Amino acid sequence: MAALPGLRALRRLCGVALFLSQLYGLSGRAGSLMTTKHSQPQSTFARSLTSTSTNTPYFKAPESTEIPSYVTKCPSNGLCSRLPPDCMTCNTNYSCIYGKPATFDCKVKPHVHCVDQDNHEQENFTINMTCQFCWQLATTDYVCTNSTNCMTVSCPRQRYNATCTVRDHIHCLGNRVFPKMLYCNWTGGYKWSTALALSITLGGFGADRFYLGQWREGLGKLFSFGGLGIWTLIDVLLIGVGYVGPADGSLYI
């Protein structure tokens, strides 16, 4: 019977020890949970700082302020109807009759400023021009390249391939730059009056032929005394009518 109180005391001691062990385990779990909860916002904040610092800042690209090259050809605050063709865009009038006057609806290009008859700025306007293509214009309405390789004095008369450009104040349909076959019309600077004067005065010594660059004929006239005068008279007539010209094939000026 004396052992019963000791056994009861031992049971109580074991219960207290078990309770303390369970309490210690619960306190450890709670601590770990609190540590996890406090550390999670910190890591999220750290990640947000990292992601923000590594992103490239966004800057809006500035708008292009470069002025187009055609603006230099466009007079500012002038009449819209007198602008060069490079300064406007026009709608093709397909109902126009070839060779007849026609009206075309046009609009100025960006950065171009023009006014109407009342000095009011406008963008849309109309122009009047003849219904024809650019390559059908008169020769005075365009400028073409010259050739120094073809002969102007030949039979048949030679032609060359030229590139022609319409003048700025002329309006027409189609391409403003076009190819065209033209007669040789270049000059090397030889004067017809000088050649004729040399043929009359010093033709017996071949001075006219030397002046025109015809050295072989000039030497022939020099050593034959102008073909005893006959060759001299013939050259006066041929140079006078323009049949004999410069040796390079160019025209007189």
Summary of the structure (lengths in Angstrom):
residues: 253
radius of gyration: 49.9
end to end distance: 156.9
largest distance: 180.7
contacts: 599
relative contact order: 0.08
helix: 44%
strand: 18%
